[in-house]
Amino acid sequence: QQDHLSSLHDAAMQKQEELKSASAQEQEGLVSASSDARESVQNQATEARRKLDAASSDVSESMQNKVEQAQANAASASSDVAESVQDKATDVQENAASAFSDVAESVQDKATEAQANAASASSNFRESLHGKETDVQ
């Protein structure tokens, strides 16, 4: 009976060792799986961060391009407005110069006509006086 108990004790001890070994192996497997899962999550997070950075950079570049295009359009529109204002100012100056020239020419024509009329009236008056002097004599 002692041998039987000893045999049972040895078998129990062996079973306990086997269970300890199996538990250690299982624990190692869980630690390894946990480590693999952590590494996979870190890789996925790193990749997601890289994609987010790339997308952010693309958006930033696109916005910069749009800002530059808007600035170029504004500068072009400003230049067109300035050119149009300059053209209008030139037209106004030319029209004013032409109108002034027309008025000056008209005034000169009137002055010439008035001088001619005055000379004619003076000549007619002199002739009339001369005729009266002759009549008086």
C-alpha positions as CSV (number, residue, x, y, z in Angstrom):
1,Q,0.0,0.0,0.0
2,Q,2.9,2.3,0.7
3,D,4.3,1.6,-2.8
4,H,0.9,2.3,-4.2
5,L,0.7,5.6,-2.3
6,S,4.2,6.4,-3.3
7,S,3.3,5.6,-6.9
8,L,0.2,7.8,-6.8
9,H,2.3,10.6,-5.2
10,D,4.9,10.3,-7.9
11,A,2.2,10.3,-10.6
12,A,0.5,13.3,-9.0
13,M,3.9,15.1,-8.8
14,Q,4.6,14.3,-12.5
15,K,1.1,15.5,-13.5
16,Q,1.7,18.7,-11.5
17,E,5.0,19.2,-13.3
18,E,3.3,18.6,-16.7
19,L,0.6,21.1,-15.8
20,K,3.2,23.6,-14.7
21,S,5.1,23.1,-17.9
22,A,1.9,23.4,-20.0
23,S,0.8,26.5,-18.1
24,A,4.3,28.0,-18.6
25,Q,4.1,27.2,-22.3
26,E,0.6,28.6,-22.6
27,Q,1.7,31.7,-20.7
28,E,4.6,32.1,-23.1
29,G,2.3,31.7,-26.0
30,L,-0.1,34.4,-24.6
31,V,2.8,36.8,-23.9
32,S,4.1,36.2,-27.5
33,A,0.6,36.7,-28.9
34,S,0.1,39.8,-26.8
35,S,3.5,41.2,-28.0
36,D,2.6,40.4,-31.6
37,A,-0.8,42.1,-31.2
38,R,0.8,45.2,-29.6
39,E,3.4,45.3,-32.5
40,S,0.6,45.0,-35.1
41,V,-1.4,47.8,-33.4
42,Q,1.7,50.0,-33.3
43,N,2.4,49.3,-37.0
44,Q,-1.2,50.2,-37.9
45,A,-1.0,53.4,-35.8
46,T,2.3,54.4,-37.4
47,E,0.8,53.7,-40.9
48,A,-2.4,55.7,-40.1
49,R,-0.3,58.6,-38.8
50,R,1.9,58.5,-41.9
51,K,-1.3,58.5,-44.1
52,L,-2.8,61.4,-42.1
53,D,0.5,63.4,-42.4
54,A,0.5,62.8,-46.1
55,A,-3.1,63.8,-46.5
56,S,-2.6,66.9,-44.3
57,S,0.4,67.8,-46.4
58,D,-1.6,67.4,-49.6
59,V,-4.5,69.5,-48.2
60,S,-2.0,72.2,-47.1
61,E,-0.3,72.2,-50.5
62,S,-3.7,72.4,-52.2
63,M,-4.8,75.3,-50.0
64,Q,-1.5,77.1,-50.6
65,N,-2.0,76.6,-54.4
66,K,-5.5,78.0,-54.1
67,V,-4.3,81.0,-52.1
68,E,-1.6,81.7,-54.6
69,Q,-4.1,81.4,-57.5
70,A,-6.6,83.7,-55.7
71,Q,-3.7,86.3,-55.1
72,A,-2.7,86.1,-58.8
73,N,-6.4,86.5,-59.9
74,A,-6.8,89.5,-57.5
75,A,-3.6,91.1,-58.8
76,S,-4.7,90.5,-62.4
77,A,-8.2,92.0,-61.7
78,S,-6.5,95.0,-59.9
79,S,-4.2,95.5,-62.9
80,D,-7.2,95.3,-65.3
81,V,-9.1,97.9,-63.2
82,A,-6.1,100.2,-63.0
83,E,-5.6,99.9,-66.8
84,S,-9.3,100.6,-67.4
85,V,-9.2,103.6,-65.1
86,Q,-6.1,104.8,-66.9
87,D,-7.8,104.4,-70.3
88,K,-10.9,106.3,-69.1
89,A,-8.6,109.1,-67.7
90,T,-6.8,109.3,-71.0
91,D,-10.1,109.4,-72.9
92,V,-11.4,112.2,-70.6
93,Q,-8.1,114.1,-71.1
94,E,-8.3,113.7,-74.9
95,N,-12.0,114.7,-74.9
96,A,-11.3,117.7,-72.8
97,A,-8.4,118.8,-75.0
98,S,-10.5,118.3,-78.1
99,A,-13.4,120.3,-76.6
100,F,-11.0,123.0,-75.5
101,S,-9.5,123.1,-79.0
102,D,-13.0,123.3,-80.5
103,V,-14.0,126.1,-78.2
104,A,-10.8,128.0,-78.8
105,E,-11.3,127.6,-82.6
106,S,-14.9,128.8,-82.3
107,V,-13.8,131.8,-80.2
108,Q,-11.1,132.6,-82.7
109,D,-13.6,132.4,-85.6
110,K,-16.0,134.7,-83.7
111,A,-13.2,137.1,-83.0
112,T,-12.1,137.2,-86.6
113,E,-15.7,137.7,-87.7
114,A,-16.2,140.5,-85.2
115,Q,-13.0,142.2,-86.4
116,A,-14.1,141.9,-90.0
117,N,-17.6,143.3,-89.1
118,A,-16.0,146.1,-87.1
119,A,-13.6,147.0,-90.0
120,S,-16.5,146.9,-92.4
121,A,-18.7,149.0,-90.2
122,S,-15.8,151.5,-89.7
123,S,-15.2,151.6,-93.4
124,N,-18.9,152.1,-94.1
125,F,-19.1,154.9,-91.5
126,R,-16.1,156.7,-93.0
127,E,-17.5,156.4,-96.4
128,S,-20.8,157.7,-95.1
129,L,-19.0,160.7,-93.4
130,H,-17.0,161.4,-96.5
131,G,-20.2,161.4,-98.5
132,K,-21.8,163.8,-96.0
133,E,-18.7,166.1,-96.2
134,T,-19.0,166.1,-100.0
135,D,-22.6,167.0,-99.7
136,V,-21.9,169.8,-97.3
137,Q,-19.2,171.3,-99.6
